[in-house]
Amino acid sequence: MLGKITKLHGYKGAMVLHIDSTTPQFFKTLESVFLELNQELIPFFFAERGKLNGKKLIVKLEDVSPEEASRFVGCPAYLPQEMLPAPQEGFYDKAIIGFKAYSEGNCIGIISEVLENSAQNLFVIKEGEKEFLVPAVEAFIQSIEHPEKIVYLELPEGLLGL
C-alpha cells in the first residue's frame, strides 16, 4: 500500500494523498495511483499534482468532479510492484518487505514490516512464533540482493536475544 486519501483540499476537487513511507520523495512525480473502492482497485490518473509537503501530496484526479471527490476520502492508494522505485542507495522500505533476512549465514526470518520511528526505523523480522525488531540502519545492513529477495545483516552479538 502506498498510502491513503485522507481529506479534501479546498473546494475544487483536490485531495490530500498521505504517503505511508519513510521515503515519500520517491513519489513526488507520481502520475497515477490505484484506489481501492468497494474492494476493487481502480486506476486513476492525476489531472493536477501539487508539491510534496512532508508525506502529503495534493492531487486532483482526472474525470472526478469536485462533487464526487468526497467519496474518495479514506480510500487506500496502491502502486503496482513494478512502479516502486528501484533502490539505489540503502534500502526502500516498502520494497524490502517479504525479503529473507540472514545473519551469520543463517536465515533468521522474513521481514514482515518496517516500523517508522522518530529515532530510527525498525525491521520486524518473523520466524515462526518468534519476532525480532532490528534497527534498519546501514551499519547493520551488509548487503541487499534484490533479485533473490535477501537481506544480509551484520548484527551485534546478543541483539536477537533481546
Secondary structure, 3 states (H helix, E strand, C coil): CCEEEEEEECCCCEEEEEECCCCHHHHCCCCEEEEEECCEEEEEEEEEEEEEECCEEEEEECCCCCCCHHHHCCCEEECCHHHCCCCCCCCCHHHHCCCEEEECCEEEEEEEEEECCCCCCEEEEEECCEEEEEECCCCCEEEEECCCCEEEECCCCCHHHC
